[in-house]
């Protein structure tokens, strides 16, 4: 079996969250979705599991993080700068927030961060590995 990552995210409104993630370019896998969860596919190796709070609590008794806090930010690589901009525009147009942190433009790398409707943080970035400055430069 290939190595994969399944990121579980508690959400307050499952339908709105599904629409949000579809707008960012995720697809829904109905085989692993039901009335309390949705499996949103980014790639063959990356999945976001959107879970109602009740479903989330079936996995852990730990409390939900308070609103406005951040425990993790997940970053997705995109094909070019335009795709980074498009993802941020889609986030803002579908119940999330674009540019929750300052935009980073290092020439060889371009990144913009967004938040989903439940304030989970995602970084959208493009990088040209051939243009990365050598170590110590």
N, CA, C and O atoms as a MOPAC input file, in Angstrom:
PM7 MOZYME 1SCF
protein

 N      0.85400 1    -1.18500 1     0.00000 1
 C      0.00000 1     0.00000 1     0.00000 1
 C      0.89200 1     1.23700 1     0.00000 1
 O      1.85600 1     1.30100 1     0.76200 1
 N      0.57900 1     2.22600 1    -0.85100 1
 C      1.39200 1     3.45200 1    -0.86200 1
 C      1.19300 1     4.25700 1     0.41500 1
 O      0.16200 1     4.13800 1     1.07700 1
 N      2.17100 1     5.06600 1     0.75500 1
 C      2.04400 1     5.95500 1     1.90600 1
 C      1.07900 1     7.07400 1     1.53700 1
 O      1.16800 1     7.67400 1     0.46600 1
 N      0.15600 1     7.33500 1     2.45600 1
 C     -0.88200 1     8.33300 1     2.21600 1
 C     -1.06500 1     9.13800 1     3.49300 1
 O     -0.62600 1     8.72200 1     4.56600 1
 N     -1.71300 1    10.28700 1     3.37600 1
 C     -2.07400 1    11.07600 1     4.55400 1
 C     -3.56300 1    11.38000 1     4.50000 1
 O     -4.09300 1    11.80600 1     3.47400 1
 N     -4.22300 1    11.14900 1     5.63200 1
 C     -5.62000 1    11.48700 1     5.81700 1
 C     -5.67100 1    12.51800 1     6.93700 1
 O     -5.38000 1    12.19600 1     8.08900 1
 N     -6.03200 1    13.73600 1     6.61400 1
 C     -6.11100 1    14.81800 1     7.58800 1
 C     -7.56500 1    14.93600 1     8.01800 1
 O     -8.43400 1    15.21500 1     7.19100 1
 N     -7.83900 1    14.72700 1     9.29800 1
 C     -9.19900 1    14.82600 1     9.81200 1
 C     -9.43500 1    16.22900 1    10.36800 1
 O     -8.65200 1    16.73200 1    11.17300 1
 N    -10.53300 1    16.85300 1     9.92300 1
 C    -10.85400 1    18.22300 1    10.32000 1
 C    -12.28400 1    18.29500 1    10.84400 1
 O    -13.21600 1    17.91800 1    10.13200 1
 N    -12.47900 1    18.77100 1    12.07700 1
 C    -13.84200 1    18.96100 1    12.56100 1
 C    -14.46700 1    20.18400 1    11.89000 1
 O    -13.83100 1    21.23200 1    11.77400 1
 N    -15.72000 1    20.03800 1    11.45100 1
 C    -16.39900 1    21.14600 1    10.76300 1
 C    -17.78300 1    21.36300 1    11.36600 1
 O    -18.42400 1    20.42100 1    11.83000 1
 N    -18.22800 1    22.59600 1    11.35300 1
 C    -19.53800 1    22.92000 1    11.92800 1
 C    -20.67400 1    22.70600 1    10.92300 1
 O    -21.78800 1    22.36800 1    11.32400 1
 N    -20.41600 1    22.89500 1     9.63900 1
 C    -21.43900 1    22.74500 1     8.60700 1
 C    -20.85000 1    21.88300 1     7.49500 1
 O    -20.11200 1    22.37900 1     6.64400 1
 N    -21.18000 1    20.58900 1     7.50500 1
 C    -20.57300 1    19.63900 1     6.57200 1
 C    -20.84500 1    20.01500 1     5.11900 1
 O    -19.92600 1    19.98800 1     4.30000 1
 N    -22.08000 1    20.36200 1     4.78400 1
 C    -22.40000 1    20.70100 1     3.38900 1
 C    -21.62600 1    21.92700 1     2.90900 1
 O    -21.10300 1    21.94100 1     1.79500 1
 N    -21.55800 1    22.94700 1     3.75100 1
 C    -20.81300 1    24.14800 1     3.36600 1
 C    -19.32600 1    23.83000 1     3.21100 1
 O    -18.66700 1    24.35500 1     2.31400 1
 N    -18.80700 1    22.98500 1     4.07100 1
 C    -17.39400 1    22.62100 1     3.98300 1
 C    -17.10900 1    21.80500 1     2.72700 1
 O    -16.07500 1    21.99600 1     2.08800 1
 N    -18.00700 1    20.90700 1     2.37000 1
 C    -17.84500 1    20.13400 1     1.12700 1
 C    -17.80200 1    21.09100 1    -0.05800 1
 O    -16.93000 1    20.96900 1    -0.91800 1
 N    -18.72500 1    22.03300 1    -0.11200 1
 C    -18.75100 1    23.01300 1    -1.21600 1
 C    -17.46900 1    23.82300 1    -1.24300 1
 O    -16.91800 1    24.07600 1    -2.31400 1
 N    -16.98800 1    24.23100 1    -0.08000 1
 C    -15.75100 1    25.00700 1     0.00400 1
 C    -14.57700 1    24.21400 1    -0.57300 1
 O    -13.84100 1    24.72200 1    -1.41800 1
 N    -14.40500 1    22.99600 1    -0.12700 1
 C    -13.26100 1    22.19500 1    -0.58800 1
 C    -13.37100 1    21.84000 1    -2.06600 1
 O    -12.35600 1    21.76800 1    -2.75800 1
 N    -14.58100 1    21.61800 1    -2.55700 1
 C    -14.75100 1    21.40300 1    -3.99800 1
 C    -14.32200 1    22.64300 1    -4.77100 1
 O    -13.69900 1    22.52800 1    -5.82600 1
 N    -14.64700 1    23.82700 1    -4.25800 1
 C    -14.26800 1    25.07600 1    -4.92800 1
 C    -12.75500 1    25.24200 1    -4.98000 1
 O    -12.23500 1    25.89500 1    -5.88500 1
 N    -12.03900 1    24.65500 1    -4.01200 1
 C    -10.57000 1    24.73600 1    -4.01600 1
 C     -9.92900 1    23.72800 1    -4.95600 1
 O     -8.73500 1    23.82000 1    -5.24000 1
 N    -10.70900 1    22.76500 1    -5.44100 1
 C    -10.16800 1    21.77500 1    -6.36100 1
 C    -10.13600 1    20.35400 1    -5.82300 1
 O     -9.66800 1    19.44700 1    -6.51100 1
 N    -10.62300 1    20.14300 1    -4.60700 1
 C    -10.74300 1    18.78700 1    -4.07200 1
 C    -11.93900 1    18.11200 1    -4.73800 1
 O    -12.86300 1    18.78800 1    -5.19100 1
 N    -11.92100 1    16.77900 1    -4.80000 1
 C    -13.08500 1    16.02500 1    -5.24000 1
 C    -13.56500 1    15.17000 1    -4.06500 1
 O    -12.77800 1    14.79800 1    -3.19500 1
 N    -14.84200 1    14.86900 1    -4.05100 1
 C    -15.39900 1    14.07800 1    -2.95700 1
 C    -15.42600 1    12.60300 1    -3.33700 1
 O    -15.84700 1    12.24200 1    -4.43600 1
 N    -14.97600 1    11.76300 1    -2.42700 1
 C    -15.05200 1    10.32300 1    -2.61000 1
 C    -16.30000 1     9.83400 1    -1.86700 1
 O    -16.28400 1     9.74800 1    -0.63900 1
 N    -17.38100 1     9.51200 1    -2.59000 1
 C    -18.62700 1     9.11800 1    -1.92700 1
 C    -18.51600 1     7.79800 1    -1.16000 1
 O    -19.30300 1     7.54700 1    -0.24800 1
 N    -17.55800 1     6.96400 1    -1.51900 1
 C    -17.38600 1     5.67700 1    -0.83400 1
 C    -17.04100 1     5.87900 1     0.64400 1
 O    -17.38700 1     5.05000 1     1.48500 1
 N    -16.36700 1     6.97200 1     0.95100 1
 C    -15.95900 1     7.25000 1     2.32300 1
 C    -16.62300 1     8.51400 1     2.86500 1
 O    -16.04500 1     9.23000 1     3.68200 1
 N    -17.82300 1     8.77100 1     2.40500 1
 C    -18.59400 1     9.93100 1     2.85000 1
 C    -19.97300 1     9.46200 1     3.29900 1
 O    -20.52000 1     8.49400 1     2.76900 1
 N    -20.52300 1    10.16300 1     4.28100 1
 C    -21.88200 1     9.87500 1     4.74200 1
 C    -22.47000 1    11.15100 1     5.33100 1
 O    -21.96200 1    12.23900 1     5.05700 1
 N    -23.51400 1    11.04800 1     6.12300 1
 C    -24.16000 1    12.23700 1     6.67800 1
 C    -23.31500 1    12.95600 1     7.72700 1
 O    -23.61200 1    14.09400 1     8.09200 1
 N    -22.26200 1    12.29600 1     8.21300 1
 C    -21.42900 1    12.87600 1     9.26700 1
 C    -19.98500 1    13.10900 1     8.86200 1
 O    -19.19600 1    13.62900 1     9.65100 1
 N    -19.63000 1    12.72900 1     7.63900 1
 C    -18.24200 1    12.89800 1     7.20800 1
 C    -18.17000 1    12.94200 1     5.68900 1
 O    -19.05600 1    12.45800 1     4.98400 1
 N    -17.09300 1    13.53300 1     5.21600 1
 C    -16.86200 1    13.58400 1     3.78100 1
 C    -15.37200 1    13.40400 1     3.53200 1
 O    -14.53500 1    14.05700 1     4.15500 1
 N    -15.06600 1    12.51600 1     2.62100 1
 C    -13.68000 1    12.29300 1     2.21500 1
 C    -13.41500 1    13.16500 1     0.99300 1
 O    -13.99700 1    12.94800 1    -0.07000 1
 N    -12.53400 1    14.15100 1     1.14900 1
 C    -12.21100 1    15.07800 1     0.07300 1
 C    -10.79600 1    14.76900 1    -0.41600 1
 O     -9.84500 1    14.76900 1     0.36700 1
 N    -10.67100 1    14.51100 1    -1.70200 1
 C     -9.42600 1    14.02000 1    -2.28600 1
 C     -8.68200 1    15.15200 1    -2.97700 1
 O     -9.23200 1    15.83700 1    -3.83900 1
 N     -7.42000 1    15.34400 1    -2.58900 1
 C     -6.54300 1    16.30000 1    -3.25100 1
 C     -5.68700 1    15.59500 1    -4.30500 1
 O     -5.51600 1    16.09400 1    -5.41700 1
 N     -5.15400 1    14.43200 1    -3.93800 1
 C     -4.31700 1    13.65800 1    -4.85400 1
 C     -4.42400 1    12.18800 1    -4.46400 1
 O     -5.17400 1    11.84000 1    -3.55200 1
 N     -3.69000 1    11.33900 1    -5.13600 1
 C     -3.72000 1     9.91500 1    -4.81300 1
 C     -3.18300 1     9.63400 1    -3.41400 1
 O     -3.38200 1     8.54100 1    -2.88500 1
 N     -2.51600 1    10.59200 1    -2.81800 1
 C     -1.90900 1    10.36900 1    -1.50600 1
 C     -2.43200 1    11.29900 1    -0.41300 1
 O     -2.11900 1    11.09400 1     0.76000 1
 N     -3.21800 1    12.31500 1    -0.76600 1
 C     -3.63400 1    13.32600 1     0.21300 1
 C     -5.15700 1    13.42600 1     0.24900 1
 O     -5.80800 1    13.67300 1    -0.76600 1
 N     -5.70900 1    13.22500 1     1.46000 1
 C     -7.14700 1    13.24900 1     1.67400 1
 C     -7.46500 1    14.11800 1     2.88800 1
 O     -6.75600 1    14.07300 1     3.89300 1
 N     -8.52100 1    14.89800 1     2.79100 1
 C     -9.03400 1    15.64300 1     3.94500 1
 C    -10.35300 1    15.00100 1     4.33700 1
 O    -11.27600 1    14.90800 1     3.52800 1
 N    -10.43300 1    14.56100 1     5.57700 1
 C    -11.66000 1    13.97700 1     6.10400 1
 C    -12.38900 1    15.06100 1     6.88400 1
 O    -11.93500 1    15.48000 1     7.94900 1
 N    -13.51100 1    15.51200 1     6.35800 1
 C    -14.32100 1    16.52700 1     7.02200 1
 C    -15.30300 1    15.80600 1     7.93000 1
 O    -16.07800 1    14.96800 1     7.46900 1
 N    -15.27500 1    16.12500 1     9.21300 1
 C    -16.07200 1    15.40300 1    10.20000 1
 C    -16.96200 1    16.36100 1    10.98300 1
 O    -16.50000 1    17.39500 1    11.46300 1
 N    -18.25300 1    16.00700 1    11.11000 1
 C    -19.10600 1    16.78700 1    12.00100 1
 C    -18.49800 1    16.70300 1    13.40600 1
 O    -17.70100 1    15.80900 1    13.69100 1
 N    -18.87000 1    17.61400 1    14.25600 1
 C    -18.32500 1    17.59100 1    15.61500 1
 C    -18.66700 1    16.28300 1    16.32000 1
 O    -17.84500 1    15.75200 1    17.06600 1
 N    -19.87000 1    15.75700 1    16.09200 1
 C    -20.25300 1    14.48400 1    16.71200 1
 C    -19.35300 1    13.35000 1    16.21700 1
 O    -18.92400 1    12.51100 1    17.00800 1
 N    -19.07200 1    13.32200 1    14.93200 1
 C    -18.20100 1    12.27700 1    14.38000 1
 C    -16.78400 1    12.45600 1    14.90600 1
 O    -16.12500 1    11.47800 1    15.25800 1
 N    -16.31400 1    13.68800 1    14.96300 1
 C    -14.98000 1    13.98500 1    15.49400 1
 C    -14.83500 1    13.41600 1    16.90200 1
 O    -13.82000 1    12.80800 1    17.24300 1
 N    -15.86200 1    13.62400 1    17.70200 1
 C    -15.82400 1    13.16700 1    19.10400 1
 C    -15.83900 1    11.64300 1    19.22000 1
 O    -15.52300 1    11.10900 1    20.28300 1
 N    -16.19900 1    10.93400 1    18.15100 1
 C    -16.11700 1     9.47300 1    18.19200 1
 C    -14.67800 1     8.99900 1    18.01800 1
 O    -14.37700 1     7.83200 1    18.27100 1
 N    -13.79000 1     9.89000 1    17.59200 1
 C    -12.37400 1     9.56200 1    17.42600 1
 C    -11.53000 1     9.96600 1    18.62800 1
 O    -10.53500 1     9.31500 1    18.94500 1
 N    -11.93600 1    11.04400 1    19.29600 1
 C    -11.14100 1    11.54400 1    20.42000 1
 C    -12.04100 1    12.26300 1    21.41800 1
 O    -13.05600 1    12.85500 1    21.05400 1
 N    -11.64600 1    12.19700 1    22.67000 1
 C    -12.36000 1    12.94400 1    23.70800 1
 C    -11.70500 1    14.29500 1    23.96900 1
 O    -12.20400 1    15.09100 1    24.76500 1
 N    -10.59200 1    14.54800 1    23.30100 1
 C     -9.90800 1    15.83200 1    23.47800 1
 C    -10.81700 1    16.95100 1    22.98500 1
 O    -11.57600 1    16.75900 1    22.03500 1
 N    -10.74800 1    18.11300 1    23.62000 1
 C    -11.63400 1    19.21500 1    23.22800 1
 C    -11.26900 1    19.77600 1    21.84900 1
 O    -10.12600 1    19.70300 1    21.40000 1
 N    -12.27600 1    20.32700 1    21.21400 1
 C    -12.03700 1    21.04200 1    19.95800 1
 C    -11.20100 1    22.28100 1    20.26900 1
 O    -11.36000 1    22.87700 1    21.33500 1
 N    -10.31900 1    22.67500 1    19.36400 1
 C     -9.53700 1    23.88900 1    19.62800 1
 C    -10.43900 1    25.11600 1    19.66200 1
 O    -11.41200 1    25.19300 1    18.91200 1
 N    -10.12400 1    26.06900 1    20.52200 1
 C    -10.92600 1    27.29400 1    20.56800 1
 C    -10.85800 1    28.04700 1    19.23800 1
 O     -9.84000 1    28.01100 1    18.54600 1
 N    -11.92600 1    28.71100 1    18.89900 1
 C    -11.96500 1    29.50800 1    17.67100 1
 C    -10.82800 1    30.51900 1    17.68200 1
 O    -10.49900 1    31.09600 1    18.71800 1
 N    -10.23900 1    30.72100 1    16.51900 1
 C     -9.17000 1    31.70500 1    16.38800 1
 C     -7.79100 1    31.18600 1    16.75500 1
 O     -6.82400 1    31.94900 1    16.73700 1
 N     -7.67600 1    29.89400 1    17.08900 1
 C     -6.35800 1    29.33800 1    17.40200 1
 C     -5.86200 1    28.50300 1    16.22600 1
 O     -6.64100 1    28.12000 1    15.35300 1
 N     -4.57700 1    28.22800 1    16.21100 1
 C     -3.98900 1    27.42200 1    15.15000 1
 C     -3.06800 1    26.37700 1    15.76500 1
 O     -2.18700 1    26.69800 1    16.56400 1
 N     -3.28200 1    25.14200 1    15.38700 1
 C     -2.39700 1    24.07400 1    15.83300 1
 C     -1.52300 1    23.58500 1    14.69000 1
 O     -0.42700 1    23.06800 1    14.90700 1
 N     -2.01700 1    23.75300 1    13.47600 1
 C     -1.28300 1    23.25900 1    12.30900 1
 C     -1.73500 1    24.03800 1    11.07600 1
 O     -2.86500 1    24.52100 1    11.00700 1
 N     -0.82800 1    24.14900 1    10.10700 1
 C     -1.19200 1    24.67500 1     8.80000 1
 C     -0.66900 1    23.68200 1     7.78100 1
 O      0.50600 1    23.31700 1     7.79900 1
 N     -1.54600 1    23.25200 1     6.89900 1
 C     -1.19200 1    22.29500 1     5.86400 1
 C     -0.96300 1    23.05500 1     4.57300 1
 O     -1.69900 1    23.99300 1     4.26400 1
 N      0.04700 1    22.66300 1     3.81700 1
 C      0.36200 1    23.38200 1     2.58100 1
 C      0.23500 1    22.46200 1     1.37700 1
 O      0.61500 1    21.29200 1     1.42100 1
 N     -0.30300 1    23.01300 1     0.31100 1
 C     -0.50900 1    22.28300 1    -0.93300 1
 C      0.29000 1    22.94200 1    -2.04300 1
 O      0.21000 1    24.15500 1    -2.23400 1
 N      1.05900 1    22.14800 1    -2.77700 1
 C      1.81500 1    22.69600 1    -3.89700 1
 C      0.90800 1    22.77400 1    -5.12200 1
 O      0.10500 1    21.87800 1    -5.38200 1
 N      1.05500 1    23.85300 1    -5.85600 1
 C      0.25200 1    24.09100 1    -7.04600 1
 C      1.16800 1    24.30500 1    -8.24000 1
 O      2.37600 1    24.48400 1    -8.08300 1
 N      0.58400 1    24.28500 1    -9.44300 1
 C      1.37200 1    24.30300 1   -10.67400 1
 C      2.03800 1    25.63500 1   -10.99400 1
 O      3.09200 1    25.66700 1   -11.62800 1
 N      1.42500 1    26.73900 1   -10.55700 1
 C      1.99400 1    28.04000 1   -10.89400 1
 C      1.38700 1    29.11600 1    -9.99300 1
 O      0.49600 1    28.84500 1    -9.18900 1
 N      1.88700 1    30.33400 1   -10.14500 1
 C      1.40200 1    31.45900 1    -9.33700 1
 C     -0.09400 1    31.70600 1    -9.54100 1
 O     -0.81800 1    32.00700 1    -8.59100 1
 N     -0.54200 1    31.57600 1   -10.77600 1
 C     -1.95800 1    31.82000 1   -11.07500 1
 C     -2.84600 1    30.84200 1   -10.31500 1
 O     -3.92900 1    31.21600 1    -9.86400 1
 N     -2.40700 1    29.60700 1   -10.16800 1
 C     -3.18900 1    28.61800 1    -9.41800 1
 C     -3.24000 1    28.98200 1    -7.93600 1
 O     -4.25800 1    28.76700 1    -7.27900 1
 N     -2.15200 1    29.53100 1    -7.40900 1
 C     -2.12600 1    29.98800 1    -6.01200 1
 C     -3.14300 1    31.11500 1    -5.83100 1
 O     -3.92900 1    31.10800 1    -4.88300 1
 N     -3.11900 1    32.07800 1    -6.74800 1
 C     -4.06800 1    33.19300 1    -6.68100 1
 C     -5.50800 1    32.70400 1    -6.81900 1
 O     -6.39900 1    33.17900 1    -6.11400 1
 N     -5.73500 1    31.75500 1    -7.73000 1
 C     -7.08000 1    31.23300 1    -7.95700 1
 C     -7.60400 1    30.50700 1    -6.71900 1
 O     -8.78400 1    30.62600 1    -6.39000 1
 N     -6.74900 1    29.76200 1    -6.03600 1
 C     -7.19200 1    29.05000 1    -4.83600 1
 C     -7.59000 1    30.04000 1    -3.75100 1
 O     -8.58600 1    29.83100 1    -3.05800 1
 N     -6.82300 1    31.11800 1    -3.59500 1
 C     -7.17600 1    32.12600 1    -2.59100 1
 C     -8.46800 1    32.83300 1    -2.95000 1
 O     -9.28400 1    33.11800 1    -2.07300 1
 N     -8.66300 1    33.11900 1    -4.21800 1
 C     -9.92900 1    33.74000 1    -4.65000 1
 C    -11.10400 1    32.81400 1    -4.38400 1
 O    -12.15800 1    33.26100 1    -3.93100 1
 N    -10.93000 1    31.52200 1    -4.66400 1
 C    -11.99500 1    30.54400 1    -4.42000 1
 C    -12.30500 1    30.45500 1    -2.93000 1
 O    -13.46900 1    30.35100 1    -2.54300 1
 N    -11.27600 1    30.49600 1    -2.09800 1
 C    -11.49800 1    30.44500 1    -0.64200 1
 C    -12.36500 1    31.61900 1    -0.19600 1
 O    -13.33300 1    31.43800 1     0.54200 1
 N    -12.01600 1    32.81000 1    -0.64400 1
 C    -12.76100 1    34.00900 1    -0.23500 1
 C    -14.19200 1    33.99200 1    -0.75900 1
 O    -15.10000 1    34.50300 1    -0.10300 1
 N    -14.39800 1    33.40800 1    -1.93900 1
 C    -15.72900 1    33.39500 1    -2.55300 1
 C    -16.63000 1    32.28600 1    -2.02100 1
 O    -17.82400 1    32.26600 1    -2.31900 1
 N    -16.07400 1    31.36400 1    -1.23700 1
 C    -16.86300 1    30.20500 1    -0.80100 1
 C    -16.84800 1    30.01100 1     0.70900 1
 O    -16.85500 1    28.87800 1     1.19000 1
 N    -16.82800 1    31.10100 1     1.45300 1
 C    -16.99100 1    31.02900 1     2.89600 1
 C    -15.72200 1    30.97300 1     3.71200 1
 O    -15.77700 1    30.90700 1     4.94000 1
 N    -14.57400 1    30.99800 1     3.04900 1
 C    -13.30100 1    31.02200 1     3.76900 1
 C    -12.69300 1    32.40900 1     3.74300 1
 O    -13.36100 1    33.38900 1     3.41500 1
 N    -11.42400 1    32.48100 1     4.09000 1
 C    -10.71600 1    33.76800 1     4.07500 1
 C     -9.39200 1    33.59900 1     3.34000 1
 O     -8.66600 1    32.63200 1     3.56700 1
 N     -9.09000 1    34.52800 1     2.47600 1
 C     -7.82100 1    34.53900 1     1.75100 1
 C     -6.79500 1    35.37300 1     2.50700 1
 O     -7.14500 1    36.25100 1     3.29600 1
 N     -5.54300 1    35.08600 1     2.25600 1
 C     -4.42400 1    35.87600 1     2.78300 1
 C     -4.51800 1    36.10100 1     4.28700 1
 O     -4.46900 1    37.23900 1     4.75500 1
 N     -4.65400 1    35.01900 1     5.03900 1
 C     -4.70500 1    35.12700 1     6.49400 1
 C     -3.33100 1    35.43600 1     7.08400 1
 O     -3.22200 1    35.80500 1     8.25400 1
 N     -2.30200 1    35.28800 1     6.28800 1
 C     -0.93400 1    35.68300 1     6.62600 1
 C     -0.40200 1    36.51400 1     5.46800 1
 O     -0.97500 1    36.47900 1     4.37900 1
 N      0.67300 1    37.25700 1     5.67100 1
 C      1.22600 1    38.02300 1     4.56000 1
 C      1.64300 1    37.12600 1     3.38700 1
 O      2.14600 1    36.02100 1     3.58700 1
 N      1.42900 1    37.61300 1     2.18000 1
 C      1.84600 1    36.89300 1     0.98100 1
 C      3.36700 1    36.79800 1     0.97800 1
 O      4.05500 1    37.75900 1     1.32300 1
 N      3.88700 1    35.64000 1     0.58900 1
 C      5.33600 1    35.45500 1     0.45800 1
 C      5.68800 1    35.35000 1    -1.01600 1
 O      5.16600 1    34.48500 1    -1.71900 1
 N      6.55700 1    36.21200 1    -1.48300 1
 C      7.05100 1    36.13600 1    -2.84900 1
 C      8.56500 1    36.20200 1    -2.79100 1
 O      9.14700 1    37.28000 1    -2.67300 1
 N      9.19800 1    35.04000 1    -2.87400 1
 C     10.65300 1    34.95300 1    -2.79900 1
 C     11.28400 1    34.78200 1    -4.17500 1
 O     12.47100 1    34.47500 1    -4.28500 1
 N     10.49400 1    34.98000 1    -5.21700 1
 C     10.99900 1    34.79300 1    -6.56800 1
 C     10.88800 1    33.33700 1    -6.99500 1
 O     10.12700 1    33.01100 1    -7.90500 1
 N     11.64600 1    32.45800 1    -6.34100 1
 C     11.59300 1    31.02800 1    -6.64800 1
 C     10.39100 1    30.34300 1    -5.99700 1
 O     10.04200 1    29.21800 1    -6.35300 1
 N      9.74900 1    31.04600 1    -5.02000 1
 C      8.58900 1    30.49600 1    -4.33400 1
 C      7.56700 1    31.60800 1    -4.09000 1
 O      7.91900 1    32.74200 1    -3.76500 1
 N      6.30500 1    31.25100 1    -4.25700 1
 C      5.19800 1    32.18500 1    -4.08100 1
 C      4.14300 1    31.47200 1    -3.24200 1
 O      3.70500 1    30.37900 1    -3.60100 1
 N      3.73000 1    32.07700 1    -2.12800 1
 C      2.79100 1    31.42000 1    -1.22500 1
 C      1.75800 1    32.39400 1    -0.69500 1
 O      2.05900 1    33.54700 1    -0.38700 1
 N      0.52900 1    31.89900 1    -0.59600 1
 C     -0.57500 1    32.64200 1     0.01000 1
 C     -1.34000 1    31.67100 1     0.89700 1
 O     -1.62000 1    30.54100 1     0.49700 1
 N     -1.67500 1    32.11400 1     2.10000 1
 C     -2.34500 1    31.25600 1     3.06800 1
 C     -3.82100 1    31.60100 1     3.16300 1
 O     -4.20500 1    32.76400 1     3.03300 1
 N     -4.64900 1    30.58400 1     3.39100 1
 C     -6.08100 1    30.77400 1     3.47800 1
 C     -6.63500 1    29.98600 1     4.65400 1
 O     -5.96800 1    29.10800 1     5.20200 1
 N     -7.85500 1    30.30900 1     5.03000 1
 C     -8.56300 1    29.58900 1     6.08600 1
 C     -9.89300 1    29.09700 1     5.53100 1
 O    -10.55600 1    29.79200 1     4.76100 1
 N    -10.27100 1    27.88300 1     5.93600 1
 C    -11.57000 1    27.35800 1     5.52500 1
 C    -12.65800 1    27.94800 1     6.41900 1
 O    -12.33800 1    28.72900 1     7.31500 1
 N    -13.92500 1    27.60700 1     6.21200 1
 C    -14.99100 1    28.20900 1     7.02400 1
 C    -14.86600 1    27.94400 1     8.53000 1
 O    -15.43500 1    28.68100 1     9.33600 1
 N    -14.12400 1    26.89600 1     8.91300 1
 C    -13.91900 1    26.59500 1    10.33400 1
 C    -12.56500 1    27.09100 1    10.83800 1
 O    -12.14200 1    26.73800 1    11.93900 1
 N    -11.89600 1    27.89500 1    10.04400 1
 C    -10.60900 1    28.51100 1    10.37800 1
 C     -9.42700 1    27.54100 1    10.35600 1
 O     -8.38500 1    27.83600 1    10.94200 1
 N     -9.56900 1    26.37900 1     9.68500 1
 C     -8.42200 1    25.50200 1     9.47200 1
 C     -7.53100 1    26.16800 1     8.42700 1
 O     -8.01800 1    26.64000 1     7.39900 1
 N     -6.23400 1    26.20500 1     8.69200 1
 C     -5.31200 1    26.92800 1     7.82200 1
 C     -4.70700 1    26.03400 1     6.73900 1
 O     -4.31100 1    24.89600 1     6.99000 1
 N     -4.65200 1    26.58200 1     5.54800 1
 C     -4.02400 1    25.92000 1     4.40400 1
 C     -3.09500 1    26.91800 1     3.73100 1
 O     -3.43100 1    28.09300 1     3.58100 1
 N     -1.94000 1    26.44600 1     3.33400 1
 C     -1.02200 1    27.24700 1     2.54600 1
 C     -1.08400 1    26.77200 1     1.10500 1
 O     -1.00900 1    25.57100 1     0.84700 1
 N     -1.21800 1    27.67400 1     0.18300 1
 C     -1.16000 1    27.35900 1    -1.24300 1
 C      0.14200 1    27.95300 1    -1.75000 1
 O      0.39500 1    29.14500 1    -1.57400 1
 N      0.97900 1    27.11700 1    -2.38700 1
 C      2.26100 1    27.65300 1    -2.84200 1
 C      2.70000 1    27.04100 1    -4.15700 1
 O      2.30000 1    25.93700 1    -4.52800 1
 N      3.53800 1    27.80100 1    -4.84900 1
 C      4.21200 1    27.35500 1    -6.06300 1
 C      5.69300 1    27.55800 1    -5.82400 1
 O      6.10400 1    28.54700 1    -5.21700 1
 N      6.50400 1    26.60400 1    -6.31100 1
 C      7.95400 1    26.74000 1    -6.17100 1
 C      8.63000 1    26.19500 1    -7.41800 1
 O      8.21600 1    25.18000 1    -7.97600 1
 N      9.67300 1    26.88600 1    -7.83900 1
 C     10.51700 1    26.42000 1    -8.95200 1
 C     11.79300 1    25.85400 1    -8.32500 1
 O     12.69400 1    26.62000 1    -7.98500 1
 N     11.89200 1    24.52100 1    -8.16300 1
 C     13.06600 1    23.93900 1    -7.51100 1
 C     14.38500 1    24.30600 1    -8.18700 1
 O     15.41500 1    24.40000 1    -7.51900 1
 N     14.36400 1    24.51300 1    -9.49800 1
 C     15.59700 1    24.85400 1   -10.21100 1
 C     16.09500 1    26.24800 1    -9.84300 1
 O     17.27200 1    26.55100 1   -10.03500 1
 N     15.22200 1    27.09000 1    -9.32100 1
 C     15.59700 1    28.47800 1    -8.98300 1
 C     15.89100 1    28.67000 1    -7.50500 1
 O     16.18400 1    29.78800 1    -7.08100 1
 N     15.82000 1    27.60500 1    -6.70700 1
 C     16.09300 1    27.71900 1    -5.27700 1
 C     17.57400 1    28.09800 1    -5.08200 1
 O     18.46100 1    27.44600 1    -5.63200 1
 N     17.82800 1    29.14400 1    -4.30600 1
 C     19.21900 1    29.53500 1    -4.08000 1
 C     19.98600 1    28.41600 1    -3.36600 1
 O     19.40000 1    27.68600 1    -2.56700 1
 N     21.27000 1    28.27200 1    -3.63800 1
 C     22.05600 1    27.24200 1    -2.95300 1
 C     22.12000 1    27.52000 1    -1.46000 1
 O     21.99600 1    28.66400 1    -1.02500 1
 N     22.31400 1    26.46300 1    -0.68100 1
 C     22.39800 1    26.58900 1     0.78000 1
 C     23.47900 1    27.60000 1     1.15100 1
 O     24.57100 1    27.59400 1     0.58400 1
 N     23.16200 1    28.46000 1     2.10100 1
 C     24.10800 1    29.45900 1     2.58500 1
 C     24.20000 1    30.71500 1     1.72600 1
 O     24.94600 1    31.63900 1     2.05000 1
 N     23.44100 1    30.75100 1     0.62900 1
 C     23.51200 1    31.93000 1    -0.25300 1
 C     22.61500 1    33.04000 1     0.24600 1
 O     22.54900 1    34.10400 1    -0.37000 1

